[in-house]
Amino acid sequence: MTTHNKLIRNFIPNIIASTGKSSTTCILDEAEYATELRAKLREEADEYFAASSDADALEELADMLEVIRALAATHGADPQQLEQIRADKAAQRGGFDQRIYLIDVHES
């Protein structure tokens, strides 16, 4: 028996069952769910930083996006609202595509 104690994707119990194994799961309450989503985002970020190829990195970024969308829902927003917030912020402050790196700010 392997213990995981972590939030998993919806189809994982069925995938486990299809291999002839069984699993024990429970449904989290809202507070537990939000806490576990935060832990999942950290887990996926660690996996992204450990990725050894572009393909692996993109897989982990996709996982992070899935978790971020679920986290947005815990804060009362759907993916479209989250995207609008992102777009508004990019319009006001720009994105990151110009690769600008701030070294310091001098007082006048």
Legacy VTK file of the C-alpha trace (Angstrom):
# vtk DataFile Version 3.0
C-alpha trace
ASCII
DATASET POLYDATA
POINTS 108 float
0.000 0.000 0.000
1.260 3.458 -0.935
-0.039 6.475 0.978
-0.424 9.715 -0.981
-2.634 12.084 1.060
-3.053 14.638 -1.738
-5.662 16.206 -3.981
-6.058 14.307 -7.253
-7.796 14.808 -10.577
-11.383 13.541 -10.859
-10.686 10.476 -13.023
-7.720 9.110 -11.036
-9.802 6.699 -8.889
-11.243 5.174 -12.089
-7.784 4.953 -13.642
-6.512 3.182 -10.515
-9.485 0.784 -10.607
-8.838 0.010 -14.281
-5.437 -1.397 -13.269
-7.077 -3.838 -10.849
-6.104 -1.840 -7.774
-8.354 -0.132 -5.252
-8.011 3.186 -3.477
-9.475 5.013 -0.527
-10.689 8.576 -1.109
-12.824 11.198 0.581
-14.531 14.412 -0.467
-12.987 17.541 1.057
-15.021 20.363 2.519
-14.546 23.850 1.043
-11.808 24.933 3.457
-9.865 21.684 3.067
-10.257 21.905 -0.716
-8.808 25.442 -0.846
-5.896 24.369 1.361
-5.184 21.297 -0.752
-5.401 23.294 -3.991
-2.686 25.590 -2.663
-0.550 22.569 -1.797
-1.224 21.132 -5.259
-0.088 24.360 -6.923
3.170 24.173 -4.956
3.572 20.509 -5.963
3.007 21.304 -9.638
5.399 24.271 -9.467
8.095 22.016 -7.980
7.501 19.524 -10.797
7.772 22.359 -13.330
11.127 23.445 -11.913
12.334 19.832 -12.025
11.202 19.302 -15.639
14.053 18.222 -17.897
12.489 19.014 -21.272
10.208 21.573 -22.877
7.502 18.911 -23.252
7.669 18.029 -19.552
7.663 21.726 -18.604
4.562 22.343 -20.724
2.788 19.370 -19.100
3.468 20.852 -15.679
2.372 24.331 -16.781
-0.899 22.795 -18.020
-1.336 21.138 -14.618
-0.673 24.469 -12.921
-3.292 26.136 -15.125
-5.860 23.517 -14.110
-5.099 24.136 -10.439
-5.155 27.925 -10.910
-8.593 27.715 -12.521
-9.855 25.646 -9.590
-8.324 28.120 -7.132
-10.007 31.008 -8.957
-13.339 29.248 -8.450
-12.672 29.054 -4.698
-12.340 32.855 -4.799
-15.619 33.232 -6.709
-14.252 33.698 -10.242
-14.595 31.625 -13.400
-11.799 31.246 -15.985
-13.162 34.143 -18.051
-13.126 36.493 -15.068
-9.594 35.408 -14.213
-8.506 36.039 -17.797
-10.121 39.487 -17.710
-8.223 40.350 -14.533
-5.011 39.153 -16.199
-5.725 41.171 -19.371
-6.589 44.315 -17.397
-3.379 44.031 -15.409
-1.364 43.482 -18.602
-2.984 46.557 -20.155
-2.101 48.665 -17.098
1.346 47.298 -16.262
2.409 45.292 -19.308
3.398 41.667 -19.593
6.769 39.979 -19.276
7.599 39.390 -22.947
10.129 42.241 -23.167
12.331 40.429 -20.622
12.975 43.586 -18.562
14.947 42.878 -15.383
14.877 45.581 -12.656
18.223 45.968 -10.931
17.549 48.901 -8.627
15.665 52.192 -8.244
17.459 55.423 -7.363
15.912 58.141 -5.222
16.099 61.617 -6.817
LINES 1 109
108 0 1 2 3 4 5 6 7 8 9 10 11 12 13 14 15 16 17 18 19 20 21 22 23 24 25 26 27 28 29 30 31 32 33 34 35 36 37 38 39 40 41 42 43 44 45 46 47 48 49 50 51 52 53 54 55 56 57 58 59 60 61 62 63 64 65 66 67 68 69 70 71 72 73 74 75 76 77 78 79 80 81 82 83 84 85 86 87 88 89 90 91 92 93 94 95 96 97 98 99 100 101 102 103 104 105 106 107
